[in-house]
Amino acid sequence: MPTTDDEALDVRPAERDDAVTIATIHATSWRETYGRFVDDPDTSPWFAVDRRIGMWRENLDRGAFTTLVARLDGEVVGFAAVQPVDDPAAARAEELTMLYVLGRAHGSGAGQALLDAVLGDRPAQLWVAADNPRAHAFYRRNGFRPDGAESSFGPIPRTMRLVR
């Protein structure tokens, strides 16, 4: 949904009061993107909002990530999080751990605004589902390339590490 002149897109730091909204966007985005990897998304714990609410309250309380939210006309439609990586096998010292935008806000510029605000043009790594062409195109436009590392996560059978 392209942004029109009367739609206001802004990005701000996440607050503890955003935990429920972030958890809902997290679960909904996962369902929209990865629901095809499970037999029944309605019963899969990976798509449950409730289990994510406590996780997000704790993350925001502890400052586990630098987390930003994107609002379109005042409604939070996405979030992004980065954190330092202390794994000796890491390709970069910083990781974009999450960037999720609701499907109805795809094309609004929210994802780009989040990436620009949370990471800028700093070197980083991230993990993305191998079978997610939309995400691959977005990250490629932003200078990320696969470095050959692969893994899996939850219901996602194959993930790839991208770096810049």
Phi, psi and chi 1 to 4 in degrees:
 res  aa     phi    psi   chi1   chi2   chi3   chi4
   1 MET       -  106.0  133.0  179.2  143.7      -
   2 PRO   -64.3  148.0  -13.4   22.0      -      -
   3 THR   -77.2  131.6  -57.3      -      -      -
   4 THR   -99.7  172.8   64.3      -      -      -
   5 ASP   -60.9  -30.6  -70.6  -21.8      -      -
   6 ASP   -92.5    6.6   35.0   44.8      -      -
   7 GLU   -98.4  130.9  -68.9  177.5  -44.4      -
   8 ALA  -104.5  123.0      -      -      -      -
   9 LEU  -109.0  126.4  174.8   63.9      -      -
  10 ASP  -142.6  159.4   69.6  -57.3      -      -
  11 VAL  -125.8  137.9  173.7      -      -      -
  12 ARG  -145.6  161.9   65.4  163.2  173.0   78.4
  13 PRO   -63.2  142.5  -22.7   32.9      -      -
  14 ALA   -71.8  147.1      -      -      -      -
  15 GLU  -119.8  162.9  -57.7  165.3   -6.3      -
  16 ARG   -55.1  -36.1 -172.0  178.5 -160.2  -81.4
  17 ASP   -65.7  -12.4  -71.0  -13.1      -      -
  18 ASP   -85.2   -3.9  -67.1  -42.9      -      -
  19 ALA   -55.9  -45.6      -      -      -      -
  20 VAL   -66.3  -42.8  171.8      -      -      -
  21 THR   -64.6  -45.0  -59.0      -      -      -
  22 ILE   -62.8  -44.0  -67.9  171.7      -      -
  23 ALA   -60.4  -40.0      -      -      -      -
  24 THR   -66.7  -44.2  -58.2      -      -      -
  25 ILE   -64.7  -41.6  -68.7  169.0      -      -
  26 HIS   -57.7  -52.8 -161.9  173.2      -      -
  27 ALA   -66.4  -42.0      -      -      -      -
  28 THR   -65.9  -43.9  -58.3      -      -      -
  29 SER   -63.9  -41.3  -65.6      -      -      -
  30 TRP   -59.8  -44.3  -99.5   69.8      -      -
  31 ARG   -63.6  -44.3 -175.6 -175.4 -175.2  100.1
  32 GLU   -63.3  -38.0  -69.7  172.0  -13.9      -
  33 THR   -91.4  -41.7  -53.5      -      -      -
  34 TYR  -114.2    2.5  -52.0  123.7      -      -
  35 GLY   -56.8  -27.4      -      -      -      -
  36 ARG   -69.5  -13.7   60.4 -164.6  162.0   96.2
  37 PHE   -87.2   -5.2  -67.6  130.3      -      -
  38 VAL  -122.6  157.3  -59.8      -      -      -
  39 ASP   -68.8  -41.5  -68.9  -27.4      -      -
  40 ASP  -139.5   92.9 -174.8    3.8      -      -
  41 PRO   -58.9  -24.7  -20.8   29.1      -      -
  42 ASP   -66.6  -25.7  -69.6  -26.9      -      -
  43 THR  -111.6   -4.2   60.5      -      -      -
  44 SER   -75.3  129.3  172.7      -      -      -
  45 PRO   -63.9  -19.7   20.0  -28.5      -      -
  46 TRP   -66.3  -19.3  -72.8   99.0      -      -
  47 PHE  -112.7   14.2  -50.3  111.4      -      -
  48 ALA   -87.8  126.6      -      -      -      -
  49 VAL   -69.4  -43.9  173.8      -      -      -
  50 ASP   -54.1  -43.4  -68.7  -16.7      -      -
  51 ARG   -68.8  -21.4   74.1  172.3 -109.2 -159.1
  52 ARG   -86.8  -22.6  -66.4 -177.8 -171.8  -90.8
  53 ILE   -61.5  -51.7  -67.0  171.4      -      -
  54 GLY   -60.9  -39.6      -      -      -      -
  55 MET   -60.4  -44.4  177.0 -168.0   86.2      -
  56 TRP   -72.4  -35.0  -86.6  105.9      -      -
  57 ARG   -61.1  -45.5  -77.9 -171.6  179.6  128.9
  58 GLU   -65.0  -44.8 -177.4  180.0  -31.2      -
  59 ASN   -57.5  -44.7  -75.1  -19.0      -      -
  60 LEU   -71.5  -37.5  -67.1  169.6      -      -
  61 ASP   -63.7  -42.9  -75.5  -13.9      -      -
  62 ARG   -82.2  -15.8  -75.3 -171.9  -52.8  119.0
  63 GLY    67.4   36.6      -      -      -      -
  64 ALA   -58.2  -32.6      -      -      -      -
  65 PHE  -133.5  159.9  -48.6  100.8      -      -
  66 THR   -82.9  112.9  -62.3      -      -      -
  67 THR  -120.0  130.4  -53.1      -      -      -
  68 LEU  -122.3  152.8  -56.0  178.1      -      -
  69 VAL  -119.5  149.1  -63.8      -      -      -
  70 ALA  -108.2  134.0      -      -      -      -
  71 ARG  -117.5  136.5  -63.6 -176.8  -59.2  178.4
  72 LEU  -116.8  116.9 -170.1   58.7      -      -
  73 ASP    52.3   40.3  -73.3  -23.7      -      -
  74 GLY    84.3   -7.3      -      -      -      -
  75 GLU  -101.9  128.9  178.6 -172.8   -4.4      -
  76 VAL   -68.3  123.6  177.0      -      -      -
  77 VAL  -121.4   -3.2  -64.2      -      -      -
  78 GLY  -170.5  168.9      -      -      -      -
  79 PHE  -152.2  159.6   71.8   94.9      -      -
  80 ALA  -142.0  150.2      -      -      -      -
  81 ALA  -142.6  138.9      -      -      -      -
  82 VAL  -127.8  157.4  -62.7      -      -      -
  83 GLN  -156.2  156.4   69.9  178.8   36.0      -
  84 PRO   -67.5  151.3   -6.8   14.6      -      -
  85 VAL  -113.5  126.5 -178.4      -      -      -
  86 ASP  -112.2   17.8   58.3    1.7      -      -
  87 ASP   -81.3  125.9  178.3   -6.0      -      -
  88 PRO   -61.3  -20.9    1.5   -2.6      -      -
  89 ALA   -87.9    0.8      -      -      -      -
  90 ALA   -66.4  146.7      -      -      -      -
  91 ALA   -85.2  -24.3      -      -      -      -
  92 ARG  -139.1  161.5  -59.9  -71.0 -175.1  -93.2
  93 ALA   -81.0  -12.1      -      -      -      -
  94 GLU  -131.9  144.2 -169.0  169.8   29.0      -
  95 GLU  -127.9  132.5 -178.0  168.0  -47.9      -
  96 LEU   -79.5  101.8  177.4   67.8      -      -
  97 THR   -83.0  -28.6   55.2      -      -      -
  98 MET  -152.9  139.1  -69.2  172.0 -102.0      -
  99 LEU  -149.6  106.9 -166.4  160.3      -      -
 100 TYR  -130.5  133.6  -66.8  104.4      -      -
 101 VAL  -130.6  135.3  173.6      -      -      -
 102 LEU   -56.9  143.8  -66.0  173.4      -      -
 103 GLY   -54.0  -37.7      -      -      -      -
 104 ARG   -68.6  -13.9   63.1 -175.1  167.5   75.4
 105 ALA  -104.6    3.3      -      -      -      -
 106 HIS   -59.8  138.4  -74.0  175.5      -      -
 107 GLY    85.8   -1.3      -      -      -      -
 108 SER   -83.5  -12.9   69.5      -      -      -
 109 GLY    94.7   -3.3      -      -      -      -
 110 ALA   -62.8  -44.0      -      -      -      -
 111 GLY   -62.2  -44.7      -      -      -      -
 112 GLN   -65.4  -42.0 -171.1   64.7   56.2      -
 113 ALA   -62.3  -40.4      -      -      -      -
 114 LEU   -64.2  -48.6  -78.0  164.6      -      -
 115 LEU   -60.4  -45.8 -177.7   63.1      -      -
 116 ASP   -60.5  -41.0  -68.2  -14.0      -      -
 117 ALA   -76.2  -38.6      -      -      -      -
 118 VAL   -85.5  -26.6   80.4      -      -      -
 119 LEU  -127.3  -27.3 -167.3   57.7      -      -
 120 GLY    61.8 -137.0      -      -      -      -
 121 ASP  -109.1   19.4   60.7   -0.4      -      -
 122 ARG   -65.7  150.4  -64.6 -170.3  -50.1  -87.4
 123 PRO   -62.3  142.7  -16.7   27.2      -      -
 124 ALA  -162.9  171.3      -      -      -      -
 125 GLN  -125.9  162.4   66.0  179.7   38.2      -
 126 LEU  -157.4  162.4   62.3   93.4      -      -
 127 TRP  -116.2  136.9  -68.9   87.9      -      -
 128 VAL  -139.7  147.3   64.1      -      -      -
 129 ALA   -59.0  134.7      -      -      -      -
 130 ALA   -59.9  -34.3      -      -      -      -
 131 ASP   -99.8   59.5 -175.3   15.7      -      -
 132 ASN  -142.3   76.2 -171.5  -19.2      -      -
 133 PRO   -60.9  -33.1    7.0  -12.8      -      -
 134 ARG   -62.9  -46.4 -178.7 -179.3 -172.9   89.0
 135 ALA   -65.5  -41.9      -      -      -      -
 136 HIS   -60.3  -42.8  -77.6  -86.9      -      -
 137 ALA   -64.1  -43.1      -      -      -      -
 138 PHE   -60.2  -49.9  173.0   79.1      -      -
 139 TYR   -69.3  -35.4  -69.6  120.8      -      -
 140 ARG   -61.7  -42.6 -170.5  171.1   35.1 -102.7
 141 ARG   -60.4  -23.6  -81.4 -168.3  -45.7  -88.9
 142 ASN  -102.3   17.7  -76.9  -78.6      -      -
 143 GLY    88.5    6.3      -      -      -      -
 144 PHE   -88.2  142.7  -72.1   89.8      -      -
 145 ARG  -137.4  148.9  -59.4  -71.6 -177.4  -97.9
 146 PRO   -63.9  141.9  -11.4   20.1      -      -
 147 ASP  -110.1    6.9   72.7  -11.5      -      -
 148 GLY    98.1  -15.5      -      -      -      -
 149 ALA   -76.1  136.9      -      -      -      -
 150 GLU  -135.0  156.9  -65.6 -169.7    3.8      -
 151 SER  -159.1 -164.7 -171.3      -      -      -
 152 SER  -142.4  160.8   63.4      -      -      -
 153 PHE  -152.9  123.5 -176.4   76.1      -      -
 154 GLY    52.3 -128.3      -      -      -      -
 155 PRO   -80.4   -3.1   30.4  -35.6      -      -
 156 ILE   -86.7  113.1  -53.0  166.6      -      -
 157 PRO   -69.8  -25.9   20.5  -26.4      -      -
 158 ARG  -147.9  122.0 -173.0  170.9  154.8 -117.2
 159 THR  -118.9  155.2   61.6      -      -      -
 160 MET  -125.2  142.3  -57.8  169.6   62.6      -
 161 ARG   -88.2  132.2 -174.9  170.2   60.0 -165.0
 162 LEU  -113.0  145.3  -54.3 -177.6      -      -
 163 VAL  -137.1  157.2  -61.5      -      -      -
 164 ARG  -147.9      -   72.4  165.7 -175.7 -158.6
